[in-house]
Amino acid sequence: MQRRNDRGYNELRTLKMTPHYLKNPEGSVLMALGDTKVICNASVEENLPPFLRGGDKGWINAEYSMLPRATSERTRREATKGRQTGRTVEIQRLIGRALRAVVDLEKLGPRSIVVDCDVIQADGGTRTASITGGFFALKLALQKLVDDQQLPALPLKADLAAISVGILPSGEAVLDLDYQEDAAAAVDMNIVMTSQGEFVELQGTGEEATFSGSDLNDLLALGTQGVEKLIQAQQYQFQQLLHPYDTSQLSAKTIVIATRNAGKASEFKALFEPAGLTVKTLKDFPDLPDVEETGKTFEENARLKADTIARKLDLPVLADDSGLMVDALHGRPGVYSARFAGDHNDAANNAKLMFELTDVPPEKRTATFHTTLVFAKPGQPDKDLVVDGEVAGQILAIPRGDNGFGYDPLFYVPALKKSMAQLTQAEKNQVSHRGNAIRNLEKVWQDWLHAEH
C-alpha cells in the first residue's frame, strides 16, 4: 500500500522538535510530527496539591487542549462550554500518568511541575505527540532546576516517548497514523514506552474488527521501533543543548578560567601552566553566553558559573565571585558589588559607597574584600572544589592611587598603609583576597583535579 508522502509502513512522519520555543516556561518545545503540531510547556511551581502538602514528595500534572482551529472546522473552546470533554480529561490524565512514571518524585522534592500541551494543528496522533513533546519540555525544566542548583541531578528514571500504530483496512500494520489513516483503521493503538524498553501504557482498540495475538505482536514491534527513534531524537537534541560546543579536539589537560579579564586570567595561568595544563578563558569561546548571577552568596554565583560552563564545554572550569562587604552597611554591597550603582560602573559604585558612608567615622569604616573560587568538573556538580580568600581593611573618604580597579582606590590596607590602588601588582597579589584564595587553591587543586570521583 502506498501511504501519503511515500512513507513506508514502518516510517515516522517528518519529525521536528524545537526546544526553548517560548521564553517564559522553564521548559518548552514545539512538537511537530507531520502536520500535527503541539506546543508543550513545563512550568515549575513551588507548591503541592492538597493531598501531598506537608511531605517531601513532588508531583507532575498535565493539561491538554485543542485550539479552536486546530482541525478542519472551528470547534468551540471548552471554556465557553463551561466544562472539559471526556476526551480532554482522559488525554491529560494519560499524559500526567506517563510523565510521573519516569520521574523519581521523591527526588523532585516538594514542588510541582505542570505540563501544558496545546494542539495548534491536528492531523492524527495528538495525544502521543503531546506525551513525546511534553516529556522533552519536562526534561528541559528539570535541567533548569539542576542548572539553578535547586536539584543535584536529573530525577529521571528513564526517557519517554509515545507513538500510534494501527492496522489499515488492507490488513497492513503501520506506524504513526495520520488523521485519514486513523479514521479508516480497523485497529488502532497508542503505545507509551521508556528508553529502557518498558511499556507505560497501551491503548488498543478494534474498530468494528478484532485482532489476533500475532497482530498485537506486529503492532508492538512497530511501536517499539517508532519510540526508539523518537527517544533518540530527544536525546540527541538534549545533548546538543547541554554541550553546544565541540571541545573534543582540545587537550585532555585543558581547563577553562571563567573570565574575559586578561589580568585575572594571567594570575591563574601562572598557577596552572607550570603543572602542564592548557589554560583557556571565555575569550576562547566568544559565542558562549554569560551566566546570569542569580545567587544570593558568592559561592552560589561562582558555582552557577563554574557548573554551567563546565557542562556546556565538557571541561573543568574555575570560576570566581568577589565583592566588598562593609560592616557599617551590614555587609553591603556584597554579591552586588559590581552592580551597586548600576551595571559594572566603577566610578558610580565608588561615588555611591562614599555617599552612603558620609557620616560614618573612620574607625567604623571597616570592610572586607572577599573572593570565592569554585572549580567544577563536567557532570559532577556535587564534587565542586570551593576555596575562599579575604583581606581586611577600611574604606577611605577620598580615593587614593591609580592602580587596580573597582573599589581598590577606596580600600585601605592598614598593614601596608596604602590603598589597594597604591600597590604594585606584585604587592597586591601578596595581600589581596584573590591572591589569598589562589594560595588556598594551590594547596588542594591537584589532588582534587586528579581524583577519581
C-alpha positions in Angstrom: 0.0 0.0 0.0 1.2 3.5 -0.8 1.0 5.9 2.1 0.9 9.7 1.9 4.3 11.3 1.3 5.6 7.9 0.1 6.1 6.7 3.6 6.9 3.1 4.3 4.8 1.0 6.7 7.4 1.5 9.5 8.3 5.1 8.9 7.5 8.1 11.1 6.1 11.3 9.6 8.6 14.2 9.4 9.7 15.0 12.9 10.8 18.3 14.3 11.2 19.3 17.9 12.0 22.9 18.6 13.3 23.3 22.2 13.0 26.6 24.2 10.2 27.6 21.8 8.9 30.1 24.4 10.9 32.2 26.8 8.8 32.2 29.9 8.3 28.5 30.8 11.1 26.6 32.5 10.9 24.1 29.6 9.1 24.5 26.3 9.0 22.5 23.0 7.2 22.9 19.7 6.5 19.3 18.8 5.8 18.7 15.1 5.1 15.2 13.7 3.9 15.5 10.2 1.1 18.1 10.2 0.3 17.6 13.9 1.8 20.4 15.9 1.7 20.8 19.7 3.1 23.4 22.0 4.3 21.8 25.1 5.3 23.9 28.2 6.6 22.7 31.6 6.1 25.1 34.4 7.7 24.7 37.9 5.6 25.7 40.8 6.9 25.8 44.4 3.7 24.2 45.8 2.0 20.9 46.0 -1.6 19.6 45.6 -3.6 19.3 48.9 -3.1 15.5 49.2 0.7 15.9 49.2 1.1 19.0 51.3 3.4 18.7 54.3 5.5 16.0 52.6 8.7 15.9 50.6 7.4 14.2 47.5 6.8 16.2 44.3 4.1 16.0 41.7 3.7 16.2 38.0 0.4 17.1 36.3 -0.7 17.7 32.7 -3.3 19.8 31.0 -4.3 19.3 27.4 -6.3 21.3 25.0 -7.0 21.6 21.3 -7.3 25.1 19.9 -10.4 26.1 18.1 -9.0 25.9 14.5 -6.6 23.0 15.1 -9.0 20.9 12.9 -10.5 21.5 9.5 -13.5 23.2 11.1 -13.5 25.5 14.1 -14.6 24.0 17.4 -15.8 26.0 20.4 -13.4 26.5 23.2 -14.2 24.2 26.1 -14.0 27.2 28.4 -17.1 28.6 26.6 -18.9 25.4 27.2 -18.2 25.5 30.9 -16.6 22.1 31.1 -14.0 19.9 29.6 -15.0 17.0 27.3 -14.4 13.4 28.4 -11.8 13.1 25.7 -9.8 16.0 27.0 -9.9 14.7 30.6 -8.8 11.2 29.5 -5.9 12.5 27.4 -4.5 14.8 30.1 -4.7 12.1 32.7 -2.8 9.8 30.3 -0.1 12.4 29.8 0.2 13.0 33.6 0.4 9.3 34.3 3.0 8.8 31.6 5.3 11.6 32.8 5.1 10.6 36.5 6.1 7.0 35.6 9.6 8.1 34.6 10.3 10.7 37.3 11.5 10.0 40.9 9.0 12.2 42.7 10.9 11.8 46.0 14.0 13.3 44.4 11.9 16.0 42.7 11.2 17.4 46.2 8.2 19.4 47.4 7.4 21.2 44.2 5.0 20.6 41.3 5.6 20.7 37.5 2.6 21.3 35.3 3.0 20.3 31.6 0.6 22.1 29.3 0.0 20.5 25.8 -1.9 22.8 23.4 -2.6 21.3 20.0 -2.4 24.1 17.4 -2.8 21.8 14.4 -4.2 18.3 14.5 -3.6 15.6 11.9 -3.7 12.4 14.0 -1.6 11.3 17.0 -2.2 14.4 19.1 -2.1 12.6 22.4 1.1 10.6 21.6 2.8 13.8 20.2 1.8 15.5 23.4 3.5 12.9 25.5 6.7 12.9 23.5 6.9 16.7 23.4 5.7 17.0 26.9 8.4 14.8 28.2 11.1 16.8 26.3 9.7 20.0 27.8 9.7 18.4 31.3 13.3 17.3 30.9 14.3 20.8 29.9 12.6 22.2 33.0 14.3 19.6 35.3 17.6 20.5 33.7 17.0 24.2 34.6 16.4 23.2 38.2 19.8 21.4 38.1 21.5 24.4 36.4 20.0 26.7 39.1 21.3 24.3 41.7 17.8 23.6 43.1 18.3 19.9 42.3 21.6 18.0 42.4 20.8 15.8 39.4 18.0 15.0 37.0 15.4 12.9 38.9 14.6 10.8 35.9 14.3 7.0 35.8 14.3 6.9 32.0 13.4 8.8 28.9 9.9 8.6 27.5 8.0 8.8 24.2 4.7 7.7 22.6 3.5 6.7 19.1 0.4 5.4 17.4 0.2 2.2 15.4 -2.7 0.6 13.6 -4.0 -2.0 11.1 -5.4 -0.5 8.0 -8.5 -2.0 6.1 -6.0 -3.7 3.8 -4.7 -5.7 6.8 -1.3 -4.0 6.9 0.1 -2.9 10.2 1.6 0.7 10.0 3.4 3.1 12.2 2.4 6.7 13.1 -1.1 7.1 11.7 -2.2 10.4 10.3 -5.8 11.5 10.6 -7.1 9.8 7.4 -5.4 6.6 8.3 -6.6 6.8 11.9 -10.2 7.4 10.8 -10.1 4.4 8.5 -8.1 2.0 10.6 -9.6 -1.4 11.6 -7.4 -1.4 14.7 -5.5 1.5 16.3 -3.2 1.6 19.3 -1.3 4.1 21.3 2.0 2.9 22.8 3.8 4.7 25.6 7.3 3.4 26.3 10.5 4.2 28.1 14.1 4.3 26.9 14.6 1.1 28.8 12.1 -0.7 26.5 9.4 -0.9 29.2 5.7 -0.1 28.5 4.0 2.6 30.5 0.6 2.3 28.8 -1.0 0.5 25.9 -4.4 1.7 24.4 -5.5 -0.7 21.7 -9.0 -0.9 20.1 -10.6 -2.8 17.3 -12.9 -0.5 15.3 -15.7 -3.0 14.2 -12.9 -5.5 14.0 -10.8 -7.9 16.1 -7.1 -8.5 16.1 -5.0 -11.6 17.0 -2.0 -12.1 19.2 0.1 -12.1 16.1 -1.4 -8.8 15.1 -0.6 -7.4 18.5 3.0 -8.6 18.4 3.4 -6.8 15.0 1.9 -3.6 16.4 4.1 -3.7 19.5 7.2 -4.3 17.4 6.4 -1.4 15.1 5.6 0.9 18.1 8.9 -0.1 19.8 10.8 0.9 16.6 9.0 4.2 16.5 9.5 5.1 20.2 13.2 4.3 19.9 13.5 6.7 17.0 11.7 9.4 18.9 13.8 9.0 22.1 17.0 9.0 20.0 15.9 12.3 18.5 15.1 13.7 22.0 18.4 12.6 23.4 20.4 14.0 20.5 18.8 17.4 20.8 19.2 17.4 24.6 22.9 16.6 24.4 23.3 19.3 21.8 21.7 21.8 24.2 23.9 20.5 27.1 27.2 20.5 25.1 26.7 23.0 22.2 30.5 23.5 21.8 32.7 20.8 20.4 35.9 20.7 22.6 36.9 17.1 21.7 39.9 18.4 19.8 41.4 20.1 22.8 44.0 18.5 25.0 42.7 16.3 27.8 44.7 18.6 30.1 42.7 21.7 29.3 40.9 23.8 31.9 38.9 26.9 31.5 39.0 30.1 33.6 35.5 31.7 33.6 36.7 35.2 32.8 37.3 37.5 29.9 39.6 39.7 32.1 43.2 39.2 30.8 44.7 40.3 34.1 42.7 37.8 36.1 43.4 35.1 33.6 47.2 35.7 33.9 47.1 35.1 37.6 45.5 31.7 37.2 47.8 30.8 34.2 50.8 31.3 36.5 49.3 28.7 38.8 48.2 26.0 36.3 50.6 26.2 33.3 53.7 25.1 35.2 51.8 22.0 36.1 51.4 21.1 32.4 47.8 22.3 31.9 46.5 24.2 28.9 44.5 27.2 30.1 41.7 28.7 28.1 39.4 31.6 29.0 36.0 32.7 27.9 37.7 34.7 25.2 38.4 31.4 23.5 34.6 30.7 23.4 33.2 34.1 22.2 29.7 32.7 21.5 29.3 31.3 25.0 26.5 33.4 26.6 27.1 35.0 30.0 25.7 33.1 33.0 23.2 35.1 34.9 24.4 35.6 38.5 21.2 34.9 40.4 22.8 33.5 43.6 22.5 35.2 47.0 26.0 34.3 48.1 29.5 34.5 46.5 29.6 30.7 46.5 26.2 30.3 44.8 27.2 32.7 42.0 30.6 31.1 41.5 29.0 27.6 41.4 26.5 28.7 38.8 29.2 30.0 36.5 31.6 27.0 37.0 28.9 24.3 36.8 27.0 25.8 33.9 30.1 26.4 31.7 31.7 23.0 32.7 28.6 21.3 31.4 28.4 23.3 28.2 32.1 22.9 27.4 32.6 19.4 28.9 35.8 20.7 30.5 36.9 21.5 34.1 36.1 25.2 34.8 37.3 27.6 37.5 35.1 30.5 38.3 35.1 33.2 41.0 32.8 35.7 42.6 34.2 38.6 44.6 32.9 41.6 46.4 33.2 44.2 49.1 31.5 43.7 52.5 31.3 46.9 54.5 30.4 46.4 58.2 28.6 49.8 58.6 26.4 48.8 55.6 25.6 45.4 57.1 27.7 43.6 54.6 26.6 45.5 51.5 27.3 45.8 48.6 28.4 42.1 48.9 27.4 40.0 45.9 26.0 43.1 44.2 29.4 44.9 44.4 29.8 45.2 40.6 26.2 46.5 40.3 26.0 48.6 43.4 25.1 51.8 41.5 24.4 50.3 38.1 25.9 47.8 35.7 29.7 47.5 36.3 30.3 51.2 36.6 33.4 51.6 38.9 33.1 55.4 39.2 29.4 55.3 40.1 29.9 52.4 42.5 32.7 54.3 44.4 30.6 57.5 44.5 27.6 55.7 45.9 29.8 54.0 48.5 31.3 57.3 49.7 27.9 58.9 49.9 26.4 56.1 52.0 29.4 56.4 54.4 29.3 60.2 54.6 28.6 60.4 58.4 30.5 57.2 59.4 33.7 57.9 61.3 37.0 56.3 60.2 37.1 53.7 63.0 33.7 52.3 61.9 34.6 52.1 58.2 35.9 48.6 58.5 35.4 46.3 55.5 36.4 43.0 53.9 37.2 42.1 50.4 36.1 38.5 49.7 36.7 36.0 46.9 35.2 32.6 46.5 36.7 30.2 43.9 34.8 27.2 42.6 36.5 24.6 40.5 34.0 22.3 38.7 34.2 19.1 36.7 31.6 18.4 34.0 28.8 16.3 35.2 29.9 16.4 38.9 28.3 19.5 40.4 28.2 17.8 43.8 32.0 17.4 43.8 33.0 21.1 43.3 36.1 22.3 44.9 35.4 25.5 46.9 38.0 27.8 48.5 37.8 31.4 49.8 40.1 34.3 50.4 39.7 37.6 52.2 41.6 40.7 53.2 40.5 43.1 55.9 40.7 46.9 55.6 39.0 50.2 55.9 37.0 52.4 53.5 38.7 55.8 52.8 36.8 59.1 52.5 38.8 60.1 49.4 40.1 57.7 46.7 43.9 57.1 46.6 46.1 55.6 43.9 45.8 55.0 40.1 46.3 51.2 40.0 43.7 48.5 40.3 40.0 48.7 39.5 36.6 48.6 41.2 36.8 49.7 44.8 40.6 49.5 45.0 41.1 53.3 45.4 38.9 53.3 48.5 40.1 50.1 50.1 42.9 50.9 52.6 45.1 48.1 53.9 46.3 49.3 57.4 49.3 46.9 57.5 50.8 48.5 54.3 49.4 52.0 55.0 48.3 52.1 51.4 45.1 51.7 49.4 44.8 48.7 47.0 45.2 51.2 44.1 48.5 52.4 45.5 50.1 48.9 45.5 52.1 47.4 42.6 50.6 44.3 41.1 53.2 42.1 42.9 52.3 43.8 46.3 48.6 43.4 45.7 48.9 39.8 44.9 50.6 39.2 48.2 47.7 40.6 50.3 44.6 40.6 48.1 41.5 38.5 48.6 42.0 36.9 45.2 45.7 36.3 45.9 44.8 34.6 49.2 42.1 32.5 47.5 44.6 31.4 44.9 47.1 30.4 47.6 44.4 28.4 49.3 43.5 26.8 46.0 47.2 26.0 45.3 47.2 23.7 48.3 44.4 21.4 47.1 43.6 21.7 43.4 46.0 19.0 42.1 44.6 16.3 44.4 41.1 17.3 43.6 41.6 17.5 39.8 43.2 14.1 39.5 40.9 12.4 42.0 38.5 9.7 40.6 35.1 10.7 41.9 
